[in-house]
Amino acid sequence: MGRDLYEQSLGAWFAKSAQGLAGNYICLPVIQHPQKLANLDTPARDNGSRDTLHDPRLTQNAGLLPLQYGASLDRPAMLADAMYALSDLVAFAASSEKQFLNMISAQIDRDLRLYQDLIELSLCKILLDEHLKSTLETLACLRSRGGANWPHISGDRVEAVRKKGQTTDNTISDLIVDYQALVDETEFLIRRYIEGSEIITSRALL
């Protein structure tokens, strides 16, 4: 990965006679554009508008994580508490997981409404089982604050740090509530799958 193609093993399409000429080839991009594009009316951009990269409506976007990570967190507290420092990533993952559960819920509703076969429903069940396991692992990690070896703000620190500790504790507590809700919803969808598959099987036997 990342090496020049000429340093790779030669394929059958690359004749030995062309090896000496390889350095003479210049690859230029082919620019394609609609015909008479310059004659089209283009609305002027409002210079006062906000940059779309920082539009709050686009916050659930992995491409914006480097720009937004830690913006709402207390920097000194991040240095003292590892789980708090990762809380933005964990919260982002929770939002993504919720979107996944919404998609699976809609898929299960569709399959049950149309009385589809059990193949697609079984795939949903497999995905739900995998995600439930992962969510439970994340929840356990949050409750243990990453484990005894992870740095965190303890209660015997000075008052100034203890105030930051309240901030970190509140943040982690909110994440625990969110992930417990994800666990509950995933288990609910698994029960819906079981009940729905039993209904479809019963109808098939009639």
C-alpha positions in Angstrom: 0.0 0.0 0.0 1.3 3.4 -0.9 4.2 2.3 -3.0 4.8 3.3 -6.5 3.3 0.9 -9.0 6.6 0.5 -10.8 8.0 -0.9 -7.6 5.4 -3.7 -7.5 5.7 -7.1 -9.2 5.2 -6.8 -12.9 2.0 -8.1 -14.4 1.4 -9.7 -17.8 0.1 -6.4 -19.2 3.4 -4.7 -18.6 5.8 -5.8 -21.3 9.5 -5.8 -20.5 10.1 -3.7 -23.6 8.1 -0.9 -22.1 9.9 -0.8 -18.8 12.6 1.6 -20.1 9.9 4.0 -21.4 7.9 4.0 -18.2 9.5 7.2 -16.9 8.6 9.1 -20.1 4.8 8.7 -19.7 3.0 11.7 -18.3 -0.6 11.0 -17.0 -2.8 14.0 -17.2 -6.3 14.2 -15.7 -9.3 14.3 -18.1 -11.6 17.1 -17.0 -15.2 16.6 -17.9 -17.9 19.3 -17.6 -21.4 19.9 -18.9 -21.6 21.7 -22.2 -21.8 25.5 -22.2 -21.4 25.5 -18.4 -20.1 29.1 -18.5 -23.3 30.3 -20.0 -25.5 29.0 -17.2 -26.8 31.3 -14.5 -25.1 30.6 -11.2 -26.6 32.1 -8.0 -24.1 34.2 -6.1 -22.8 32.8 -2.9 -23.7 34.7 0.2 -20.5 35.7 1.8 -22.2 36.1 5.1 -23.4 32.5 5.2 -21.7 30.1 7.6 -19.2 27.6 6.4 -21.0 24.3 5.7 -18.2 22.4 7.4 -19.3 24.0 10.7 -23.0 23.9 10.1 -24.5 22.3 13.2 -26.9 20.3 11.0 -23.9 18.3 9.8 -22.6 17.4 13.3 -23.3 13.6 12.8 -20.5 13.3 10.3 -17.3 11.3 10.8 -15.5 13.7 8.5 -16.1 16.6 11.0 -14.8 14.7 14.0 -11.2 16.2 13.7 -12.7 19.7 13.6 -15.2 19.3 16.4 -13.6 16.7 18.8 -13.3 18.1 22.3 -14.7 21.5 21.5 -17.3 21.2 24.3 -15.0 19.5 26.8 -12.9 20.9 29.6 -9.2 20.6 28.4 -7.6 20.2 31.8 -10.2 17.6 32.8 -9.5 15.7 29.5 -5.8 15.4 30.6 -6.8 14.0 34.0 -9.6 11.7 32.9 -9.1 9.4 29.9 -12.7 8.2 29.6 -13.9 11.8 29.7 -11.4 12.7 27.0 -13.0 10.0 24.8 -16.6 10.9 25.6 -17.1 12.8 22.3 -16.2 9.7 20.4 -18.4 7.5 22.6 -21.3 9.9 22.2 -20.8 9.9 18.4 -20.8 6.1 18.4 -24.0 6.1 20.4 -25.7 8.4 17.8 -24.5 6.1 15.0 -25.8 3.1 16.9 -29.2 4.7 17.3 -29.4 5.4 13.6 -28.6 1.7 13.0 -31.3 0.6 15.3 -33.8 2.9 13.6 -32.9 1.3 10.2 -33.2 -2.2 11.6 -36.5 -1.4 13.2 -37.9 -0.1 9.9 -36.6 -3.2 8.1 -38.3 -5.5 10.7 -41.5 -3.6 10.4 -41.4 -3.9 6.6 -40.7 -7.6 6.6 -43.4 -8.4 9.2 -45.9 -6.2 7.4 -45.3 -8.0 4.0 -44.8 -11.4 5.7 -41.4 -11.9 4.1 -39.5 -15.1 4.5 -37.3 -15.5 7.5 -34.0 -15.1 5.7 -33.9 -11.3 5.9 -35.3 -11.3 9.4 -32.6 -13.8 10.4 -29.9 -11.4 9.1 -31.4 -8.6 11.2 -31.3 -10.9 14.2 -27.6 -11.7 13.6 -26.8 -8.0 13.3 -28.7 -7.2 16.5 -26.9 -9.9 18.4 -23.5 -8.6 17.3 -24.5 -5.0 18.1 -25.9 -5.9 21.5 -22.7 -7.6 22.5 -20.7 -4.6 21.4 -23.0 -2.1 23.2 -22.8 -4.2 26.4 -19.0 -4.1 26.2 -19.0 -0.4 25.8 -21.5 0.0 28.7 -19.3 -2.1 31.0 -16.3 0.0 30.0 -18.1 3.2 30.8 -19.2 1.9 34.2 -15.7 0.9 35.1 -14.3 4.2 33.6 -12.0 2.0 31.5 -10.6 0.0 34.3 -8.3 0.6 37.3 -5.3 1.5 35.1 -7.1 4.3 33.2 -6.4 7.8 34.6 -9.4 9.5 36.1 -10.2 12.2 38.6 -10.6 10.7 42.1 -12.5 12.2 45.0 -9.5 12.9 47.1 -8.1 15.5 44.8 -8.1 19.3 45.5 -11.3 21.2 45.3 -10.6 22.7 41.9 -10.1 19.3 40.4 -13.1 17.9 42.2 -15.3 20.5 40.4 -13.9 19.1 37.1 -14.6 15.7 38.5 -18.2 16.6 38.8 -18.2 17.6 35.1 -16.6 14.3 34.1 -18.9 12.2 36.3 -21.9 13.9 34.8 -20.7 13.3 31.3 -20.0 9.7 31.9 -23.3 9.2 33.7 -25.2 10.6 30.7 -23.3 8.2 28.4 -24.2 5.3 30.6 -27.9 6.3 30.5 -27.7 6.6 26.7 -26.0 3.2 26.2 -28.4 1.5 28.6 -31.2 2.8 26.5 -29.5 1.4 23.4 -29.2 -2.0 25.1 -32.9 -1.9 26.0 -34.0 -1.0 22.5 -31.8 -3.7 21.0 -33.3 -6.3 23.3 -36.7 -5.0 22.4 -36.0 -5.4 18.7 -34.7 -9.0 19.3 -38.0 -9.8 21.0 -39.9 -8.4 18.1 -37.9 -10.5 15.7 -38.7 -13.7 17.8 -42.4 -12.9 18.0 -42.6 -11.9 14.3 -40.8 -15.0 13.1 -43.1 -17.2 15.1 -46.1 -15.5 13.5 -44.7 -16.0 10.0 -43.9 -19.6 10.7 -47.4 -20.2 12.0 -48.9 -18.7 8.9 -46.7 -20.8 6.7 -47.9 -23.9 8.4 -51.6 -23.1 7.9 
